[in-house]
Amino acid sequence: MLAQNDLATAILGNLSAATPAERNLARRAFLPEVAHRTGAEVADMTEFRHPIIAGSSTATVRYPTTPLPH
C-alpha cells in the first residue's frame, strides 16, 4: 500500500505506523498474524485472497523475467 485515505483506514486499519512489509496487502492476506498485529483483519479472508492470487498470476504471466521481491 502506497497511500491511505479514510475509507482504506476504515477497511484495513490505520497502517501509518506499520512497516513496509506489514503494509503489503498480499503478505497480509496470507499471513494473518501480520494483519492481526496491524489491527487490519479481514472477515472473509478467502474473498480477500482471490484478487491477490489473480493479480499475482497475471503479473507472472505478463512479466515472466521480472524477479520476485524478497
matplotlib code that plots the C-alpha trace (Angstrom):
import matplotlib.pyplot as plt

x = [0.0, 1.5, -1.3, -4.2, -7.4, -10.3, -12.0, -8.8, -8.3, -11.9, -11.5, -7.8, -7.0, -4.5, -1.3, 0.6, 2.9, 3.2, 6.4, 6.5, 6.2, 3.1, 1.5, 1.9, -1.7, -0.6, 1.6, -1.3, -3.7, -1.6, 0.0, -2.9, -0.5, 0.6, -3.0, -3.7, -0.6, -1.6, -5.3, -6.5, -8.0, -10.5, -13.7, -13.7, -10.1, -11.0, -12.7, -9.8, -7.2, -8.9, -8.0, -4.5, -3.9, -5.4, -3.3, -0.1, -0.8, -1.5, 1.7, 3.8, 2.5, 2.9, 6.4, 7.9, 11.5, 11.0, 12.4, 10.0, 10.6, 12.2]
y = [0.0, 3.3, 5.7, 5.6, 7.6, 7.4, 4.6, 2.4, 3.2, 2.1, -1.2, -2.1, -0.3, 2.6, 1.4, 4.7, 3.1, -0.2, -1.3, -1.6, -5.4, -5.0, -2.6, -5.3, -6.5, -9.8, -10.5, -9.6, -11.8, -15.0, -14.2, -13.5, -12.7, -9.6, -8.5, -9.1, -7.2, -4.1, -4.3, -5.0, -8.4, -9.2, -11.1, -13.2, -13.9, -16.3, -13.5, -11.1, -13.6, -14.3, -11.0, -11.1, -14.5, -13.4, -10.3, -12.2, -14.8, -12.2, -10.3, -13.5, -14.4, -10.8, -10.3, -13.7, -12.5, -10.0, -11.2, -11.5, -9.2, -10.6]
z = [0.0, -1.1, 0.1, 2.5, 2.8, 5.3, 3.5, 3.5, 7.2, 7.9, 6.0, 6.6, 9.8, 10.3, 8.7, 9.1, 11.8, 10.0, 8.4, 4.6, 4.9, 7.1, 4.5, 1.8, 1.1, -0.4, 2.6, 5.0, 3.1, 3.6, 6.9, 9.3, 12.2, 10.2, 9.8, 13.4, 14.6, 12.5, 13.5, 10.0, 10.0, 7.2, 8.0, 4.8, 4.1, 1.2, -0.7, 0.0, -1.3, -4.7, -6.4, -4.9, -6.5, -9.8, -9.9, -9.0, -11.6, -14.3, -13.4, -13.5, -17.0, -18.2, -16.8, -16.6, -16.3, -13.6, -10.3, -7.4, -4.4, -1.3]

ax = plt.figure().add_subplot(projection="3d")
ax.plot(x, y, z, "-o")
ax.set_aspect("equal")
plt.show()
